[in-house]
Amino acid sequence: MELSEIREKIDSLDDELVGLFKKRMELSGLVAEYKKQNTKAVADKGRERAIVSRLTSGMDEEMSNYTAVLYNTIFEISRARQNKMLSQPTSLADDIKRAKLDTPELFPTSATVSCQGVEGAYSQKACDRLFPRPDISYAETFRDVFRDVESGKCRYGVLPIENSLHGSVGEVYDLLKEYRGKIHIVRCVRISINHVLLAKPGTKLSDIREVCSHSQAIGQCSAFLDANPKMSITVCKNTAMAAKLVSESERNDIAAISSIDCAELYGLSVVQREMQNSDNNHTRFICISRELEIYPGASKIGIMFTVPHKTGGLFNMLSRFTVLGVNLTKLESRPIQGRDFEFMFYAEMEAYGLTPQLLSFLCELDSRPEEFVFLGNYAEI
């Protein structure tokens, strides 16, 4: 049989399948109406298992697996439609609409901003990209930044969340989870990272016995450090703090992995350039606020959610995004303390305009028994 003939038969079957799928979804809608009138739950796992068992009876292992995957997807789509029909409005839709109305047209050029570290930190550089005239308050830790924003001491906070070489900043994700509902993301910025090795004037590379920096910077420069095993490593809370520590030390055998801006700030010399493992080194920073603010041009949405702790829980959730045609650009999991092998998921998606379909889906997630947090709708610059 020629390929064209095979494809013609497939097309004919696809036409039949779509027609049958439409009829199935119409019947699923009638089921939703019945459940609504009789206050029954949408999910009926017993019936779903019975259907899969009946349909796969007599099939070989391979086809049984394919059929189970197909029908679990169909079940999830059917539940999604039923949930949409049965879901009650939540405050989330009103909160988002209110934020869009109350948020000014333009992102502020000046504001009180909390940044972790000291002058010269990469967080400060990110802050300067976001705000031409910021009033910066330096905090000792990432947690202190969250506290500054939650308490109202600062209107905004700027924190690193992800690096192209060394991955996610786990502590910031954990704090987003801890402060869920109290803190929102209002903007995101990506800056280029270029580490250098700084020491006191006159210090040579061969003199250095200790290197200080933040754990992320140390990871981003691991090849250099592996090539110099005589150098011990000391982790600091911030790259600029490391530079300040070196400048205040009485030793001449200590250096810091930091930015070149810190050389002038702290009276240090550049001992080694091209420190990082790759020139393609960027860090994403988020700008957080206590209030939900949605500025014009917002193109990303951040959410946090949990899924039922059972087989297929995450797959079922992700399939919903697929049905909506939503592109997830980030999915990060963090363990939930006190619950064995259960996770809070952080997701970021492209959203060039919050469509009614997407808003309806987010409200549906907000009404589910599983935990859900809308972190924000924001632009990345």
N, C-alpha and C positions, 0 to 999 in steps of 0.2 A: 504494500500500500504506500502511495506517495505521501510525502509530508503534508502537502496541501490538502489531501483527502482527510488525513488524520486531524489536521487543524479544523477543517470544516465540521467534522463530527464533534470535536471539542466545543466549537462555537455553538452548535445546536444544543449540546448538553448544558452549556452555560446559560443559554436562554431559558431552558427549562428550570434550571436551578434557581435563577433569579426570580422567576415567576413563583416557584414553590416557596422560596424564602420570603417573598412579599406576603404570601398567604399566611405563612407561619407567624410573621410579625403582626399581622392583623389579628390572628387568633390570640397572640400573646397580649395584645391590647385589651381583648375581651376578658382575658384572665385577670388583668390589672383592674378592670372595672369591677369584676366579681370580688376580688380581694379587698378593694376599697370599700365596697358595700358591706362586706362581712368581716372587716378589720383583721385580715390575715396578712402574714408576713410575705414579702416578695420572694425571698429565697426558699426553695424547697429542695434541699440537697438529696433527700431520699428519692424523690421522683427523678432528679437528674441522674443519680447513680443507676436507677432502674432503667432509664432510657438508654444510657451508654451500654449497660450490661445486655440489654435486649438486642441492640443494634450490632454489637460486636460478637454475639454468640455465633460460634462456628467459623469465625475469621481466624486467620493466622496471626501470630504475634505482631508482625509489622503493620498489617492493615488495622488491627485492633488499636494500636498506638495512634496511628494517623486519625482514625475515626474519633477516638477519645479527645484528641487535641481539637479537631474540627468542632465537635459538639460542645466542648467546654467553652469555646469561643462564641458559639451561637447562644449558649445559655447566658454568658456574660452580656452579650448585646441585648438579649431579651430582658434580662434583669435591669439593664441600664434604661431601656425604654419604659419598663414598668415603674422603676424608681422615679423617673422624670414625671410620669403621669400621677404618681401618688405623693410626690414630695411636697411639703409645705414650705412657703417662703421663709427664709431665715434672715437674720439681721445683716448678713454679709452683703447682700445686694444693696441694701440701704447704705451700709457703711462705705461701700465703693462709690456709689453715686454721690453721696455727700462729700467724700474726699475729692472727687473730680470737680464738684461745684465750688468747694472751699479753697482748693489749692490755687495759688496765683498762676498766671500764665508763664512766668519766667522763674527759673531756679534762682535762688538768692545769690548775690555776689558777695555778701558779707553776712557772717553769722558766728555765734559762739560754737566752737567745734572742739571735741575731745579727741586727742590722738595719743596712742600709747608710745612712750619713749621720751626722747629729748630732741632738741633742735638738730636737724640733719637726718632724722629718721625717714625711711621711705614712706611711712604714713603721713609725715608732714609734706612730702613731695606730692603725694596723692591728694592731700587736702588742698594744696595750692592749685592743683589742676581743677578741682571742683569749685573752689571759692577764690576769686581774685583777691579778696581782702578779708581773710578769715581772722577771727580772734581765737587763737589756739590755746587750749588748756591741756597741758601734758599730763598724762596719767601713767602710773607705774605699770599697770597690767591691763590686759584686754578686759578683764572683769570690771576694772575701774572705769573703763570707757562706757560700758553698759550702765554702770551705776550713775555716772555723770549724766547720761541721757535720760534714764528713767526718773531720776530725782528732779530733772529740770535745770540742773546746773548748767548744762550745755544743750543747745537745741539739736545739735547733730553730733555723731561720732563717726570716725573713719577707721576701718579695720581691714587687714589683709584677710582674704578668704581662700585664695587659690593661687598656686604658682605653677607655671608651665613646665618646670623641671622637677620640682619636689612635691607636687601634688597639693592636696587640701590642707588648710590650717585647722586641724581637728578641734582645737580649743574654741575657736570662734563658732564652729558649727554646734558644739556642745552648749555654748552660751546662748545661741539663737534658740536652741531647744529649751533651755532653762528659762529664758525670758520671753517665751512664746506668748503672744497676745499683748505683751507690754511694749514691744519694740517692733518697728517696721523698717524695711529697706526702701529708701527713696531714690537712690542713684547708685551706679556702679562705674568704676573707672579702671582702666588697664594702663599700667605704666611699665616702661622698660627698666630692667634691673641690670646694673653694671657694677659688679663688686671689684674692689681693689684691696690690697693688703697695706694697711697703714701702721706705721711705727714712728718712734721719735726720730727727729732729724739725726742723720749720721748712722743710723742702724742699717746693717746689711742683712740680706736674706739669710746668710749663714749664721748670723748672731741669734736668730729667733728660735726660742725653745717653747713658747706658748702662744697659741692663737685663740682669741676670744671672738665670739659672734653669736647671733641668734641661731637656733637649731636649723631653721629653714636655709639660712645662708651657708651654714656648714654643710648641709646636704647638697646644696647647689654647687659647692666647690670641693666636693669629695675627691675628685681625681687629683687635684693639687695636693690635698692633705695626705692622700694615700702615697703620693710620690715623695712626701717629706715626713716619714714616720717619726723622726726625732722631735717633731713639734707636738706637744700635748694640746688638747682641745678643752676649752672652757666655754660652757654655754652661758650666754647672757640673755636678758629679756628683750634686747633690741640691738640692731647693728650700730646705731648711733650711740647707745649706752656703752657698747664695747669700745668704740673710739674714745669716748669720754674717759672710760676706765684706764685705757692705755695712756692718755695724756696726763692723767693724775697720778699714774704709777711712778715710783722712783726707779723702776727697772728699765733696762735697755734691751732686754731679750724677749719682750712681749709685744704682740702685734694684734691688730683687729681686722677682721673682714668687714668692710663697711663700704659706704659710697664715697666717691671722690670729693663730694661736697664737704664731707666731714674732715678732710685733710686741712682745709683752710679754717673751718670752724674751731678745730681743736689743736691747731698748730702741729700737725703731723705730716710726715712725708710718705709718698707712695713708694713702697718697696717692691711691689709686684703688681703688674696689671694683668688683664686677661685671666682672672682667677676662676671663673665659673666654667662648668662642664660644657656649656653651649652658649653661643652668642644669642640664641633665640630664647631669652630669659625674660618672662613677663610675669607680673603679679597683678591679680585682680583685687581691688579694694571695694568694699561696700560702704555706703554712707547710710547710717541708721538714724531713725527719729522716733520719738515717743508717739507722735501723731501719724496717722495714715495720710500720706501726701502722694497724690498722683499727678505728675506734671505732664503737660502736652508732649507728645513724642515718645511716651513710655512704650518700650518694645519688648520687655521681658516681664515675666511673672514668676515670683518665688513662692513656693508652698512647702509645708511640712506635713507629713501624714504617717499614720501607722496602717498596717493591713492585718487582717485576721491571721493568727499564727497557725497556718495550715498550708498544705500543699496547694500551689496555684494562687495563693493570696496576692503576691506581687504581680504575677503574670496577668491576673484578672484586672488589676488596677491599670497596668501599662497598656493593656488592650483597649481600655477606654480612651486613652489619649490617641491611640492609633485610629480608632473609629472617628474621632473628631478632627483628625488630620493635624494634630498638634505635634510640633517637633520639640522633644525634650533635649535640651543642650547640656543638662547636668543632672546626675542622680547620685546622691551621696547617702550612705547609711551610717548611722551612729547607734551604738548599743544603748538600750534603755536600762538604767541602773535598777537593780532589784528584780529584773525580769529576765530569766534565762533565755538567751538567744532570740530575744525580741528586739526589734530595731525601729528607730524613728528615721524616716526617709526625708531627705531634703531634695527637692526637684526644682529645676529652673527650666522655663520653656519660652520659646519665641511667642510673642503675642503682639502683633502689630494691630492694635485695636482689640479691645475686649468684646468679642462677639457675643450676641445673646446666647448662642449655643454653649460657648465656653463658660459664660457667667452662670448659666443654668447648671452646668456640670459642677462648677465650684460650689454652688449653693447646695447641690445634692451631697457632695462630699462633706460639707459643713453640717449637714443634718444627720449624717451617719453616726452610729455609736462609736466607731473608731475615731481616734484623735485626728484632727485636721486644723492647720493654722495657715491663714493667708498672710504671707510675709510682706507682699507689696507688688506693685505694678510700676516699673521704673525703666529708665533708659540707661544704656551703657555707653560711656564716651571714651 
